[in-house]
Each structure stands twice: as structure tokens, then as C-alpha cells.
Amino acid sequence: MLRLKTYIILFFMVVSGSIASGQKPLKLSLAEWSLHRALNNGEITNLDFPKIAKTKYNLDAVEYVSTFFKGKGDDQTYLQNLKNECKKYGVKSLLIMIDGEGPLADTSEAVRNKTVENHHKWVKAAKFLGCHSIRVNVQGQGTMEQVKKAAIDGLSKLCDYAAKDKINVIVENHGGYSSNGKWLSEVIKAVNKPNCGTLPDFGNFYEYDRYQGTQDMMPFAKGVSGKSYDFDAQGNETKIDYARMIKIVKDSGYKGYIDIEYEGTRLTEDEGIKATQMLLERLIAQK
């Protein structure tokens, strides 16, 4: 009788859409860049980040920015303290966005190799914290083809190193040629390694159509950045068609986290994070 009741409950969950073809709903995380003003002003520190994510926004996953704990990437005491904060508040560390460690697609092999080496400590830090990825930049000077060749080499070398620790190396559209979705997708295809992927950012397409760019990057996505700038009275983002973006993400079959990355100036960081969270929750819930 109990088993029959269980089957009936499951049947109605499937019919109502609570279980849809085994798909898990998209989840939300907090990108540390959303708090960059408070961090840069010294109002909070990186060690406060897990607590803020959980207690202020009820989010149980975070995405760090390396510059907010610069010099601590190989400091085991510091990393243990950060890990303890995550454990204390039940927060999962997803990835570290790496900046300031050099151009991974520099056309000079010597510079490129040094940049790869500079990322090694962050691979180790990501593993220690329980992250699945580090986000890197593939900027360089030269023609599209020259920088593409360099990016493929730099990424391949870093991916080989990171694979030993089961860490993904993912690339964000973050300026230069990387903000061209077609170019970046060609780079990832050429690297052709299972731990090499993308982090599509809704906002960082400049001379390239943002919707096409996101679509180009989604087949390789191991994370998604829900960049936002401002909102209208109905709670919709004013610069990005979020409904269209979420449809692209859903249609791709992606089932991971979308981070909340507020970058506007009109609202406070707290208001911007909450507005982005509300919009994402509404759109994710829609069929």
C-alpha cells in the first residue's frame, strides 16, 4: 500500500512538471564581483563572502575573484580559514575567477609559459577549496589567428596541468578577441580537452551580438555568469533581454549554476544582487 502511494505521488509530480525528463533545475550562486565596491572600500573581506552569500541571500554556492585574496593563493592557513567559513555556513565553492596573472594568449611563448606557471597555485587552491574550475583570460596582442594559436597553446598546457587535480579551465568572454563568441568557441574546439570549457557572461560582448555569443559558448559551458546592470519598475533588466538569455541557457541542456553578478551603479550592491536574484528565480521557474 505504501509503495502504491509513492508511485501515485511520483506520477502526479511528473504530470505537474515537478520532475521533467530527469532534468534538474538551474541553481544560483553569488559571484564575488557583485560586492566589488564593498570589497575595494574595505567594508568587507574575502573571508566574509561565504557568510554574506548564505545569511543575506540564502545562496549556498559562491564564485571567487582571485584579486580579492591576492597573494593568498598558496597560503594554506588563509585557504583553510576560507574553507572553514564555507563549512560553517554550508556554502559550496564553485570556481575562482583568475585575473592579474598574465596574458595566457601572449604570442611570446616565454611569456605564455610564465602565465601558465602563475596559474598553477590557483589550480591547487581551487582543488583545496573544493571548486570545479578556475576561470582564465585568453588575451593577447596580434591578429585573430596569431592570438588564437597562442590561446590554444596556453590553454592546452594549463588544462594538462589542471587535469591532474581534476580542475576545469574555463574561459569567459572578457574583452579582446575572447568577446567574439565564434572565435572563442573555435579556440575551445581546437583545444579539445574535457576539462576545457567556457563561462558565458551575459554582459561582456561588445562588438558581437550577446545572444549569438552566448549561444556559441553554451555547448562548452561549465558555468554561466548572469551579469546585470539595471532594472525597470517591473524588475526586468534594462540592457539585456534576460528571458531570451535564460531560454538559450535552458535550450542548451545546461544544468549547472548561474551566478548573480551585478555590475550596475544606480542601485546599491545589495539592491542589485536582490533584483538579479529575483529576476533569475522568476525566469528559471517558468516552463
VOLO-84743 format. One line per 10 residues: their letters; for each residue x, y negated, z negated of N, C-alpha, C. Coordinates in steps of 0.2 Angstrom, whole numbers, plus 2048, in hexadecimal, padded with zeros to 3 digits. Example, Ala and Ser with C-alpha at 12.3 -4.5 7.8 and 13.67 -1.06 7.14 Angstrom:
2
as> 842 81C 7D9 83E 816 7D9 842 810 7D9; 840 80B 7DD 844 805 7DC 840 800 7D9 $
//
This chain:
287
mlrlktyiil> 804 806 800 800 800 800 804 7FA 800; 80A 7FA 7FC 80E 7F4 7FC 812 7F3 802; 814 7F9 806 817 7F8 80C 812 7F5 811; 80C 7F7 811 807 7F5 816 806 7ED 815; 806 7EB 80F 805 7E4 80D 80B 7E0 810; 811 7E3 80F 817 7DF 812 817 7DF 819; 815 7E4 81D 814 7E4 824 80F 7DE 826; 80A 7DE 823 804 7D9 824 807 7D2 823; 80B 7D1 81E 80E 7CA 81D 813 7C8 822; 817 7CD 824 81C 7CC 82A 819 7CB 830 $
ffmvvsgsia> 813 7CE 832 80F 7CD 838 80D 7C6 838; 80A 7C3 833 807 7BD 833 80D 7B7 833; 813 7B9 830 819 7B4 831 81B 7B4 838; 81B 7B9 83C 81D 7B9 843 818 7B5 847; 811 7B7 846 80C 7B3 849 80C 7AC 848; 80D 7AA 842 80D 7A3 840 814 79F 842; 819 7A3 844 81F 7A0 846 824 7A0 841; 823 7A2 83B 828 7A2 836 82E 7A6 838; 82D 7AC 83C 832 7B0 83E 831 7B0 846; 836 7AD 849 835 7AC 850 83B 7B0 854 $
sgqkplklsl> 83A 7B6 856 83F 7B9 85A 846 7BA 856; 845 7BA 850 84B 7BB 84C 84F 7B5 84B; 84D 7AF 84E 851 7A9 84E 851 7A6 847; 857 7A4 845 857 7A0 83F 857 799 840; 854 795 83C 853 78E 83D 859 78A 83D; 85A 784 840 860 780 840 860 77D 839; 867 77D 836 868 77A 82F 86B 774 830; 86B 770 82A 86E 769 82A 874 769 825; 879 765 827 87F 764 823 880 75D 822; 884 75A 81E 886 753 81E 88D 752 820 $
aewslhraln> 88E 74E 825 895 74C 828 897 747 823; 89E 747 821 8A1 742 81C 8A1 73B 81F; 8A1 73B 826 8A2 734 829 89C 730 828; 896 733 826 890 72F 824 891 72B 81E; 896 72D 81A 898 729 814 89F 725 815; 8A1 724 81B 8A7 721 81C 8A8 71A 819; 8A3 716 818 8A4 70F 815 8A5 710 80E; 8A1 714 80A 8A2 715 803 8A9 718 802; 8AB 71D 806 8B1 720 805 8B7 71B 806; 8B7 717 80B 8BC 712 80D 8BC 70D 808 $
ngeitnldfp> 8B6 70B 805 8B6 706 800 8B8 709 7F9; 8B9 70F 7F8 8BB 712 7F2 8B6 713 7ED; 8AF 712 7EF 8AA 714 7EB 8A9 71B 7E9; 8AB 71F 7EE 8AB 726 7EC 8B1 729 7EF; 8B2 730 7EE 8B8 733 7F1 8B6 73A 7F4; 8BB 73D 7F7 8B9 743 7FB 8B7 748 7F6; 8B9 748 7F0 8B7 74D 7EB 8B0 74C 7E8; 8AD 746 7EA 8A6 745 7E8 8A1 748 7ED; 8A4 749 7F3 8A0 74A 7F9 89B 750 7F8; 89D 756 7F6 899 75C 7F5 893 75A 7F0 $
kiaktkynld> 895 757 7EA 88F 755 7E6 88A 750 7E9; 88D 74B 7ED 888 747 7F0 883 74A 7F5; 886 74F 7F9 882 752 7FE 87D 756 7FA; 87E 759 7F5 879 75E 7F2 874 75A 7ED; 877 755 7E9 872 752 7E4 86E 74C 7E7; 871 749 7EC 86D 743 7EF 869 745 7F5; 86B 74A 7F9 868 74C 7FF 866 753 800; 867 757 7FA 865 75E 7FA 868 762 800; 86E 760 802 871 764 808 877 768 805; 877 76F 807 87C 773 804 881 775 809 $
aveyvstffk> 883 771 80E 889 772 812 88C 76B 814; 892 76B 814 896 764 816 89B 765 81B; 89D 760 81E 8A2 75F 824 8A7 75A 822; 8AD 75B 820 8B2 756 81E 8B5 752 824; 8B8 74D 822 8BC 749 827 8C3 749 823; 8C8 74B 827 8CF 74C 824 8D2 746 821; 8D0 740 824 8D3 73A 822 8D1 737 81B; 8CB 73A 819 8C9 739 812 8CC 73D 80D; 8D1 742 80F 8D5 745 80A 8DC 746 80D; 8DE 740 810 8E5 740 814 8EA 742 80F $
gkgddqtylq> 8EF 746 811 8F4 748 80D 8F3 74D 808; 8ED 750 808 8EA 755 803 8E9 75C 807; 8EA 75C 80D 8E9 762 811 8ED 768 80F; 8F3 767 80C 8F6 76D 809 8F8 76C 802; 8F3 768 7FF 8F4 768 7F7 8EF 76D 7F4; 8F1 772 7F2 8ED 778 7F0 8E9 776 7E9; 8EC 772 7E5 8E8 76F 7DF 8E2 76B 7E1; 8E3 767 7E6 8DE 762 7E8 8D8 767 7EC; 8DB 76B 7F0 8D6 76F 7F4 8D2 774 7EF; 8D5 776 7EA 8D2 77A 7E5 8CC 776 7E1 $
nlkneckkyg> 8CE 770 7E0 8C9 76C 7DC 8C3 76A 7E1; 8C4 769 7E7 8BF 768 7EC 8BB 76F 7ED; 8BE 774 7ED 8BA 77B 7ED 8B6 77C 7E7; 8B9 77A 7E1 8B5 77A 7DB 8AF 776 7DB; 8AF 770 7DE 8AA 76C 7DE 8A4 76F 7E3; 8A6 772 7E8 8A1 775 7ED 89E 77B 7E9; 8A2 77F 7E5 89F 784 7E2 89A 782 7DC; 89C 77D 7D9 898 77A 7D4 891 778 7D6; 891 775 7DC 88A 772 7DF 887 777 7E4; 88A 77C 7E5 887 781 7EA 888 77E 7F1 $
vksllimidg> 88D 77C 7F3 88E 779 7F9 893 77C 7FE; 891 77E 804 896 781 808 89A 77C 80D; 8A0 77E 80D 8A5 779 812 8A5 77C 819; 8A3 778 81E 8A2 77B 824 8A8 77A 829; 8AB 774 829 8B0 772 82D 8B4 76C 82B; 8BA 76B 82D 8BD 765 82C 8BF 761 833; 8BD 75B 833 8BE 757 839 8C5 754 838; 8C9 756 83D 8D0 754 83C 8D2 74D 841; 8D4 748 83D 8D6 742 841 8DD 740 83F; 8E1 73C 843 8E7 73A 841 8ED 73E 841 $
egpladtsea> 8EC 744 844 8F2 749 844 8F5 74A 84B; 8F4 745 84F 8F7 745 856 8F3 747 85B; 8F5 745 862 8F1 747 868 8F2 74E 86A; 8ED 752 869 8EE 759 86B 8EE 75A 873; 8EC 755 876 8ED 756 87E 8F2 751 881; 8F7 750 87D 8FD 74B 87F 900 74F 885; 902 74B 88A 905 74F 890 90D 750 88E; 90F 74E 889 916 750 886 915 757 882; 918 75C 884 918 762 881 91A 762 87A; 920 75E 879 923 75D 872 91E 75A 86D $
vrnktvenhh> 91B 755 870 916 751 86C 910 756 86A; 90E 759 86F 908 75E 86F 909 763 86A; 90F 766 86A 911 76B 865 911 769 85E; 914 763 85D 914 760 857 90D 75F 854; 908 75D 858 901 75C 856 8FE 762 854; 900 767 858 8FD 76E 856 900 770 84F; 906 76F 84E 909 770 848 906 76C 842; 904 766 843 901 762 83E 8FA 764 83C; 8F7 768 841 8F0 76B 83F 8F1 771 83B; 8F7 774 83A 8F7 77B 837 8F5 77A 830 $
kwvkaakflg> 8F6 775 82C 8F4 774 825 8ED 774 825; 8EA 771 82A 8E2 770 829 8DF 777 82B; 8E2 77B 82F 8DF 782 830 8DF 785 829; 8E5 785 826 8E5 788 81F 8E0 785 81A; 8E0 77F 81A 8DB 77C 816 8D4 77E 817; 8D2 77E 81E 8CB 780 820 8CA 787 81D; 8CF 78C 81E 8CE 793 81C 8CD 793 814; 8D1 78F 811 8D1 78F 809 8CA 78C 807; 8C7 787 80A 8C1 784 808 8BB 789 80A; 8BC 78D 80F 8B7 791 811 8B3 78F 818 $
chsirvnvqg> 8B7 78A 81B 8B4 787 821 8B4 78C 827; 8B0 78B 82C 8B1 78F 832 8B5 78C 838; 8B6 785 837 8B9 782 83D 8BD 77C 83A; 8C2 77A 83F 8C4 773 83E 8C2 76F 845; 8C1 769 844 8BF 765 84B 8C5 761 84C; 8C7 762 853 8CD 75E 855 8CC 75A 85B; 8D1 755 85D 8D0 751 862 8D5 753 868; 8D2 752 86E 8D7 754 874 8D8 74E 878; 8DB 749 875 8DC 742 879 8E3 743 87B; 8E4 73F 881 8EB 73E 883 8EB 739 889 $
qgtmeqvkka> 8F1 737 88B 8F1 732 890 8F3 736 897; 8F0 734 89C 8F1 737 8A3 8EB 737 8A7; 8EC 73B 8AC 8E6 73C 8B1 8E1 741 8AD; 8DB 742 8B0 8D7 747 8AD 8DA 74E 8AD; 8DD 750 8B3 8E0 756 8B4 8E6 757 8AF; 8EA 752 8AF 8F0 752 8AA 8EE 754 8A3; 8E9 750 8A1 8E7 750 89A 8E3 757 899; 8E0 759 89E 8DC 760 89D 8E1 765 89C; 8E7 765 8A0 8EC 76A 8A0 8EF 76A 899; 8F0 764 896 8F3 764 890 8EF 766 88A $
aidglsklcd> 8E8 764 88B 8E3 766 886 8E2 76E 886; 8E3 771 88B 8E2 778 88C 8E8 77B 888; 8EE 779 889 8F4 77B 886 8F4 77A 87E; 8F2 774 87C 8F2 772 875 8ED 776 871; 8E7 777 874 8E1 77A 871 8E3 782 871; 8E6 785 876 8E7 78C 876 8EC 78E 870; 8F1 789 870 8F6 78B 86A 8F3 78A 863; 8EF 785 862 8EC 784 85C 8E7 78A 85A; 8E3 78C 85F 8DE 791 85F 8E2 798 85D; 8E8 799 860 8EB 79F 85E 8EE 79F 857 $
yaakdkinvi> 8F0 799 855 8F2 799 84E 8EC 79A 849; 8E6 796 84B 8E1 796 846 8DD 79D 846; 8DE 7A1 84C 8DA 7A7 84C 8DD 7AC 846; 8E3 7AB 844 8E6 7B0 83F 8E2 7AF 838; 8DF 7A9 838 8DB 7A7 831 8D4 7A7 833; 8D2 7A9 839 8CB 7AA 83B 8C7 7A3 83A; 8CB 79E 83D 8C8 797 83D 8C7 795 844; 8C2 792 846 8C0 78F 84C 8C4 788 84D; 8C5 787 853 8C8 780 855 8C3 77D 85A; 8BF 778 858 8BA 775 85C 8BB 76E 85D $
venhggyssn> 8B9 76C 863 8BA 765 866 8B4 761 866; 8B4 75B 864 8AF 756 864 8B0 752 86A; 8AB 750 86D 8AB 74A 872 8AD 744 86E; 8B3 742 86E 8B5 73D 869 8BA 738 86D; 8B8 735 872 8BB 730 876 8C0 733 87B; 8C2 72F 880 8C6 731 886 8C2 736 88A; 8C6 73B 88D 8C3 73F 891 8BF 744 88E; 8C0 745 887 8BC 74A 883 8B4 748 883; 8B3 741 884 8AC 73F 885 8A8 740 88B; 8AC 744 890 8A9 746 896 8A7 74D 895 $
gkwlsevika> 8A1 74F 895 89F 755 893 8A1 75B 898; 8A1 759 89E 8A3 75E 8A4 8AB 75F 8A3; 8AF 75A 8A2 8B6 75B 8A1 8B7 75F 89B; 8B4 75E 895 8B5 762 88F 8B3 769 88F; 8AD 76A 893 8AB 771 893 8B0 775 898; 8B3 772 89D 8B8 775 8A1 8BE 777 89D; 8C0 772 898 8C6 774 894 8C5 77A 890; 8BF 77A 88D 8BD 780 888 8BD 786 88C; 8BA 786 892 8BA 78C 896 8C1 78F 898; 8C5 78A 899 8CC 78C 89B 8D0 78F 895 $
vnkpncgtlp> 8CF 78C 88F 8D2 78F 88A 8D0 796 888; 8C9 797 889 8C6 79E 889 8C8 7A2 883; 8C7 79F 87D 8C9 7A3 877 8C3 7A3 873; 8C1 7A8 86F 8BB 7A8 86B 8BB 7A3 866; 8C0 7A1 863 8C0 79C 85E 8C1 795 860; 8C0 794 867 8C0 78D 869 8B9 78B 86B; 8B7 785 869 8B0 783 86B 8B0 77C 86A; 8AA 779 86A 8A8 772 86A 8A4 770 864; 8A4 76A 863 8A0 766 85E 89C 760 861; 897 762 865 893 75C 868 891 757 863 $
dfgnfyeydr> 893 751 865 890 74B 861 88B 747 865; 885 746 862 880 743 866 882 73C 869; 887 738 865 888 731 866 88E 730 86A; 893 734 86B 89A 733 86D 89B 734 875; 895 733 878 896 733 880 896 72B 882; 89B 729 886 89B 722 887 899 721 88F; 89D 723 893 89B 722 89A 898 729 89D; 896 72D 899 893 733 89B 88D 734 898; 888 737 89C 881 738 899 881 73C 893; 87F 73A 88D 87F 73D 887 87B 744 887 $
yqgtqdmmpf> 876 744 88B 871 74A 88B 875 74F 88F; 877 74D 895 87B 752 899 881 755 895; 885 750 892 88B 752 88E 889 757 889; 884 756 885 882 75B 880 881 761 883; 87D 761 888 87B 767 88C 882 76B 88E; 886 767 891 88D 76A 893 890 76E 88D; 890 76B 887 894 76D 882 891 773 87D; 88A 773 87E 886 777 879 888 77F 87A; 88A 781 880 88C 788 881 892 78A 87D; 896 785 87B 89C 787 877 89B 784 870 $
akgvsgksyd> 896 782 86E 895 77E 867 895 783 861; 89A 781 85D 89A 784 856 898 780 850; 895 77A 853 893 775 84E 88F 76F 852; 88B 76B 84F 888 766 853 888 760 84E; 88A 75A 851 88A 754 84D 884 74F 84F; 87F 74F 84A 879 74B 84B 87B 743 84A; 87F 740 84E 880 739 84D 87A 735 84E; 87A 730 84A 874 72B 84A 877 724 848; 873 71F 84B 875 718 84A 86F 714 847; 869 714 849 864 710 846 85D 713 848 $
fdaqgnetki> 858 711 844 851 714 845 84C 70F 845; 846 711 849 841 70C 849 83C 70E 844; 836 70A 844 831 70B 83E 82E 712 83E; 82E 716 843 82C 71C 843 831 722 841; 837 71F 840 83C 724 83D 840 727 843; 83F 725 849 843 727 84F 849 724 850; 84E 727 852 855 724 854 854 71F 85A; 857 719 85A 855 714 85F 85A 715 865; 860 718 864 865 718 869 865 71F 86D; 863 724 869 863 72B 86C 85C 72E 86B $
dyarmikivk> 85A 732 871 854 735 871 855 73C 86D; 854 73C 867 855 742 862 851 748 864; 84B 747 866 847 74C 868 84A 750 86E; 84C 74C 873 84F 74F 878 856 753 876; 85A 750 872 860 753 870 85F 75A 86C; 85A 75A 868 858 760 864 856 765 868; 852 763 86D 850 768 872 855 76B 876; 85A 767 878 860 76A 87B 864 76F 876; 864 76D 870 868 771 86B 864 778 86A; 85D 777 86A 859 77D 869 859 782 86F $
dsgykgyidi> 859 77F 875 859 783 87B 85F 786 87C; 865 784 879 86B 787 87A 86C 78E 876; 867 78F 872 868 795 86D 86C 794 867; 86E 78E 866 873 78C 860 86F 78D 85A; 872 790 855 86E 791 84F 872 78F 848; 877 78B 849 87B 789 844 879 782 840; 87D 77E 83E 87C 778 83A 87C 772 83F; 878 76D 83E 878 767 841 87A 762 83B; 880 75E 83C 882 75A 837 87E 753 837; 87D 750 831 87A 749 831 880 744 831 $
eyegtrlted> 881 741 836 887 73C 837 884 735 839; 882 731 834 880 72B 835 886 726 835; 885 722 83B 88B 71D 83C 888 716 83D; 882 715 83B 87F 70E 83C 882 709 837; 87F 703 838 881 6FD 833 87B 6FA 830; 876 6FA 834 870 6F6 831 86D 6F9 82B; 86D 700 82A 86B 703 824 871 705 820; 86F 706 819 875 708 815 876 70F 817; 87C 711 815 87E 718 816 879 71D 814; 876 71C 80D 871 720 80A 86B 720 80F $
egikatqmll> 869 71A 811 863 71A 815 863 71D 81B; 869 71C 81E 86B 71F 825 86B 727 825; 86E 72A 81F 86E 731 81F 867 734 81E; 863 730 81A 85C 733 818 858 732 81F; 859 72D 822 855 72C 829 857 732 82E; 85D 733 82E 860 738 833 85D 73F 831; 85D 740 82A 85B 747 827 854 748 829; 850 743 827 849 743 829 847 745 830; 84A 741 834 849 742 83C 84B 749 83E; 851 74B 83C 853 752 83E 84F 757 83B $
erliaqk> 84D 757 835 848 75C 832 841 75C 835; 83F 756 837 839 756 83B 839 759 842; 83F 758 845 83F 75B 84C 841 762 84C; 845 764 847 847 76B 847 841 76F 845; 83C 76D 841 836 770 83F 831 771 845; 832 76D 84A 82D 76D 850 82E 773 854; 829 776 857 82A 77C 85B 82B 779 862 $
//
